[in-house]
Amino acid sequence: MNKKQLASKVAGRMDITKADAEQMIDCILEEISKALIESQKVRLVGFGNFLVRTRAGRVGRNPQTGEKITIGSSKAPAFVPGINLKKSIKGK
């Protein structure tokens, strides 16, 4: 499902226009992104949590030369599904 399809389903359930639904989705995603940029955790009870994980720096190897290289630490967004979502997917 893409964003337009999601907006169409939301519009149908909430009796609003597709444009309004898409605008709501954009707003929600923007606010989640802003919170993650500020390293805040976003908790949606029953659905899951969005958070930022920090990966430690490490030593790697250049596959072409075999030379050791230093790979710096980095941050990456992550999603941890909630228990209700897990149960729904498992069919329980």
PyMOL CGO cylinders between C-alpha atoms (Angstrom):
from pymol import cmd
from pymol.cgo import CYLINDER

trace = [
    CYLINDER, 0.00, 0.00, 0.00, 1.38, 3.43, -0.88, 0.3, 1, 1, 1, 1, 1, 1,
    CYLINDER, 1.38, 3.43, -0.88, 0.52, 6.84, 0.59, 0.3, 1, 1, 1, 1, 1, 1,
    CYLINDER, 0.52, 6.84, 0.59, -2.22, 7.62, -1.95, 0.3, 1, 1, 1, 1, 1, 1,
    CYLINDER, -2.22, 7.62, -1.95, -3.93, 4.29, -1.29, 0.3, 1, 1, 1, 1, 1, 1,
    CYLINDER, -3.93, 4.29, -1.29, -3.68, 4.85, 2.47, 0.3, 1, 1, 1, 1, 1, 1,
    CYLINDER, -3.68, 4.85, 2.47, -5.14, 8.36, 2.08, 0.3, 1, 1, 1, 1, 1, 1,
    CYLINDER, -5.14, 8.36, 2.08, -8.00, 6.92, 0.05, 0.3, 1, 1, 1, 1, 1, 1,
    CYLINDER, -8.00, 6.92, 0.05, -8.83, 4.38, 2.78, 0.3, 1, 1, 1, 1, 1, 1,
    CYLINDER, -8.83, 4.38, 2.78, -8.59, 7.02, 5.54, 0.3, 1, 1, 1, 1, 1, 1,
    CYLINDER, -8.59, 7.02, 5.54, -10.80, 9.39, 3.54, 0.3, 1, 1, 1, 1, 1, 1,
    CYLINDER, -10.80, 9.39, 3.54, -13.42, 6.67, 3.13, 0.3, 1, 1, 1, 1, 1, 1,
    CYLINDER, -13.42, 6.67, 3.13, -13.47, 5.79, 6.83, 0.3, 1, 1, 1, 1, 1, 1,
    CYLINDER, -13.47, 5.79, 6.83, -13.49, 9.38, 8.10, 0.3, 1, 1, 1, 1, 1, 1,
    CYLINDER, -13.49, 9.38, 8.10, -15.80, 10.88, 5.46, 0.3, 1, 1, 1, 1, 1, 1,
    CYLINDER, -15.80, 10.88, 5.46, -13.25, 13.51, 4.38, 0.3, 1, 1, 1, 1, 1, 1,
    CYLINDER, -13.25, 13.51, 4.38, -11.63, 14.27, 1.03, 0.3, 1, 1, 1, 1, 1, 1,
    CYLINDER, -11.63, 14.27, 1.03, -8.60, 12.34, -0.17, 0.3, 1, 1, 1, 1, 1, 1,
    CYLINDER, -8.60, 12.34, -0.17, -6.62, 15.59, -0.23, 0.3, 1, 1, 1, 1, 1, 1,
    CYLINDER, -6.62, 15.59, -0.23, -7.45, 16.25, 3.44, 0.3, 1, 1, 1, 1, 1, 1,
    CYLINDER, -7.45, 16.25, 3.44, -6.52, 12.67, 4.36, 0.3, 1, 1, 1, 1, 1, 1,
    CYLINDER, -6.52, 12.67, 4.36, -3.21, 12.94, 2.52, 0.3, 1, 1, 1, 1, 1, 1,
    CYLINDER, -3.21, 12.94, 2.52, -2.51, 16.24, 4.28, 0.3, 1, 1, 1, 1, 1, 1,
    CYLINDER, -2.51, 16.24, 4.28, -3.20, 14.58, 7.66, 0.3, 1, 1, 1, 1, 1, 1,
    CYLINDER, -3.20, 14.58, 7.66, -0.86, 11.71, 6.84, 0.3, 1, 1, 1, 1, 1, 1,
    CYLINDER, -0.86, 11.71, 6.84, 1.86, 14.15, 5.73, 0.3, 1, 1, 1, 1, 1, 1,
    CYLINDER, 1.86, 14.15, 5.73, 1.45, 16.08, 8.98, 0.3, 1, 1, 1, 1, 1, 1,
    CYLINDER, 1.45, 16.08, 8.98, 1.68, 12.93, 11.12, 0.3, 1, 1, 1, 1, 1, 1,
    CYLINDER, 1.68, 12.93, 11.12, 4.79, 11.70, 9.31, 0.3, 1, 1, 1, 1, 1, 1,
    CYLINDER, 4.79, 11.70, 9.31, 6.40, 15.13, 9.56, 0.3, 1, 1, 1, 1, 1, 1,
    CYLINDER, 6.40, 15.13, 9.56, 5.83, 15.26, 13.32, 0.3, 1, 1, 1, 1, 1, 1,
    CYLINDER, 5.83, 15.26, 13.32, 7.23, 11.74, 13.78, 0.3, 1, 1, 1, 1, 1, 1,
    CYLINDER, 7.23, 11.74, 13.78, 10.28, 12.74, 11.73, 0.3, 1, 1, 1, 1, 1, 1,
    CYLINDER, 10.28, 12.74, 11.73, 10.82, 15.92, 13.79, 0.3, 1, 1, 1, 1, 1, 1,
    CYLINDER, 10.82, 15.92, 13.79, 10.67, 13.93, 17.03, 0.3, 1, 1, 1, 1, 1, 1,
    CYLINDER, 10.67, 13.93, 17.03, 13.19, 11.38, 15.73, 0.3, 1, 1, 1, 1, 1, 1,
    CYLINDER, 13.19, 11.38, 15.73, 15.54, 14.15, 14.57, 0.3, 1, 1, 1, 1, 1, 1,
    CYLINDER, 15.54, 14.15, 14.57, 15.46, 15.41, 18.17, 0.3, 1, 1, 1, 1, 1, 1,
    CYLINDER, 15.46, 15.41, 18.17, 16.21, 11.82, 19.35, 0.3, 1, 1, 1, 1, 1, 1,
    CYLINDER, 16.21, 11.82, 19.35, 12.78, 11.51, 20.96, 0.3, 1, 1, 1, 1, 1, 1,
    CYLINDER, 12.78, 11.51, 20.96, 10.88, 8.24, 21.09, 0.3, 1, 1, 1, 1, 1, 1,
    CYLINDER, 10.88, 8.24, 21.09, 7.40, 8.20, 19.50, 0.3, 1, 1, 1, 1, 1, 1,
    CYLINDER, 7.40, 8.20, 19.50, 5.03, 5.75, 21.21, 0.3, 1, 1, 1, 1, 1, 1,
    CYLINDER, 5.03, 5.75, 21.21, 1.80, 4.73, 19.54, 0.3, 1, 1, 1, 1, 1, 1,
    CYLINDER, 1.80, 4.73, 19.54, 0.18, 2.44, 22.11, 0.3, 1, 1, 1, 1, 1, 1,
    CYLINDER, 0.18, 2.44, 22.11, -0.99, -0.80, 20.54, 0.3, 1, 1, 1, 1, 1, 1,
    CYLINDER, -0.99, -0.80, 20.54, 0.85, -0.11, 17.27, 0.3, 1, 1, 1, 1, 1, 1,
    CYLINDER, 0.85, -0.11, 17.27, 4.52, 0.35, 18.15, 0.3, 1, 1, 1, 1, 1, 1,
    CYLINDER, 4.52, 0.35, 18.15, 7.40, 2.68, 18.87, 0.3, 1, 1, 1, 1, 1, 1,
    CYLINDER, 7.40, 2.68, 18.87, 9.58, 4.75, 16.56, 0.3, 1, 1, 1, 1, 1, 1,
    CYLINDER, 9.58, 4.75, 16.56, 13.04, 5.48, 17.94, 0.3, 1, 1, 1, 1, 1, 1,
    CYLINDER, 13.04, 5.48, 17.94, 16.59, 6.34, 16.96, 0.3, 1, 1, 1, 1, 1, 1,
    CYLINDER, 16.59, 6.34, 16.96, 19.29, 3.73, 17.50, 0.3, 1, 1, 1, 1, 1, 1,
    CYLINDER, 19.29, 3.73, 17.50, 22.97, 4.61, 17.66, 0.3, 1, 1, 1, 1, 1, 1,
    CYLINDER, 22.97, 4.61, 17.66, 25.38, 2.22, 16.00, 0.3, 1, 1, 1, 1, 1, 1,
    CYLINDER, 25.38, 2.22, 16.00, 28.83, 2.11, 17.54, 0.3, 1, 1, 1, 1, 1, 1,
    CYLINDER, 28.83, 2.11, 17.54, 31.90, 2.81, 15.44, 0.3, 1, 1, 1, 1, 1, 1,
    CYLINDER, 31.90, 2.81, 15.44, 33.93, -0.19, 14.35, 0.3, 1, 1, 1, 1, 1, 1,
    CYLINDER, 33.93, -0.19, 14.35, 36.87, -1.31, 12.27, 0.3, 1, 1, 1, 1, 1, 1,
    CYLINDER, 36.87, -1.31, 12.27, 36.07, -2.79, 8.88, 0.3, 1, 1, 1, 1, 1, 1,
    CYLINDER, 36.07, -2.79, 8.88, 37.99, -3.89, 5.81, 0.3, 1, 1, 1, 1, 1, 1,
    CYLINDER, 37.99, -3.89, 5.81, 38.06, -2.54, 2.29, 0.3, 1, 1, 1, 1, 1, 1,
    CYLINDER, 38.06, -2.54, 2.29, 36.90, -5.56, 0.24, 0.3, 1, 1, 1, 1, 1, 1,
    CYLINDER, 36.90, -5.56, 0.24, 39.12, -4.65, -2.72, 0.3, 1, 1, 1, 1, 1, 1,
    CYLINDER, 39.12, -4.65, -2.72, 42.39, -4.07, -0.89, 0.3, 1, 1, 1, 1, 1, 1,
    CYLINDER, 42.39, -4.07, -0.89, 41.84, -5.79, 2.46, 0.3, 1, 1, 1, 1, 1, 1,
    CYLINDER, 41.84, -5.79, 2.46, 43.02, -2.59, 4.15, 0.3, 1, 1, 1, 1, 1, 1,
    CYLINDER, 43.02, -2.59, 4.15, 41.55, -1.82, 7.59, 0.3, 1, 1, 1, 1, 1, 1,
    CYLINDER, 41.55, -1.82, 7.59, 39.27, 1.19, 7.69, 0.3, 1, 1, 1, 1, 1, 1,
    CYLINDER, 39.27, 1.19, 7.69, 37.48, 2.93, 10.53, 0.3, 1, 1, 1, 1, 1, 1,
    CYLINDER, 37.48, 2.93, 10.53, 33.70, 3.10, 10.25, 0.3, 1, 1, 1, 1, 1, 1,
    CYLINDER, 33.70, 3.10, 10.25, 32.30, 5.90, 12.41, 0.3, 1, 1, 1, 1, 1, 1,
    CYLINDER, 32.30, 5.90, 12.41, 29.28, 5.67, 14.67, 0.3, 1, 1, 1, 1, 1, 1,
    CYLINDER, 29.28, 5.67, 14.67, 25.92, 6.51, 13.14, 0.3, 1, 1, 1, 1, 1, 1,
    CYLINDER, 25.92, 6.51, 13.14, 22.27, 6.98, 14.00, 0.3, 1, 1, 1, 1, 1, 1,
    CYLINDER, 22.27, 6.98, 14.00, 19.44, 5.10, 12.32, 0.3, 1, 1, 1, 1, 1, 1,
    CYLINDER, 19.44, 5.10, 12.32, 15.65, 5.21, 12.72, 0.3, 1, 1, 1, 1, 1, 1,
    CYLINDER, 15.65, 5.21, 12.72, 13.98, 2.04, 13.98, 0.3, 1, 1, 1, 1, 1, 1,
    CYLINDER, 13.98, 2.04, 13.98, 10.47, 0.73, 14.52, 0.3, 1, 1, 1, 1, 1, 1,
    CYLINDER, 10.47, 0.73, 14.52, 9.55, -1.72, 17.26, 0.3, 1, 1, 1, 1, 1, 1,
    CYLINDER, 9.55, -1.72, 17.26, 6.09, -3.22, 16.73, 0.3, 1, 1, 1, 1, 1, 1,
    CYLINDER, 6.09, -3.22, 16.73, 3.66, -3.24, 19.66, 0.3, 1, 1, 1, 1, 1, 1,
    CYLINDER, 3.66, -3.24, 19.66, 2.12, -6.37, 21.09, 0.3, 1, 1, 1, 1, 1, 1,
    CYLINDER, 2.12, -6.37, 21.09, -1.30, -5.73, 19.54, 0.3, 1, 1, 1, 1, 1, 1,
    CYLINDER, -1.30, -5.73, 19.54, 0.23, -5.35, 16.07, 0.3, 1, 1, 1, 1, 1, 1,
    CYLINDER, 0.23, -5.35, 16.07, 2.25, -8.54, 16.54, 0.3, 1, 1, 1, 1, 1, 1,
    CYLINDER, 2.25, -8.54, 16.54, -0.86, -10.45, 17.62, 0.3, 1, 1, 1, 1, 1, 1,
    CYLINDER, -0.86, -10.45, 17.62, -2.86, -9.09, 14.66, 0.3, 1, 1, 1, 1, 1, 1,
    CYLINDER, -2.86, -9.09, 14.66, -0.24, -10.23, 12.19, 0.3, 1, 1, 1, 1, 1, 1,
    CYLINDER, -0.24, -10.23, 12.19, 0.03, -13.67, 13.79, 0.3, 1, 1, 1, 1, 1, 1,
    CYLINDER, 0.03, -13.67, 13.79, -3.75, -14.00, 13.57, 0.3, 1, 1, 1, 1, 1, 1,
    CYLINDER, -3.75, -14.00, 13.57, -4.42, -14.35, 17.29, 0.3, 1, 1, 1, 1, 1, 1,
]
cmd.load_cgo(trace, "trace")
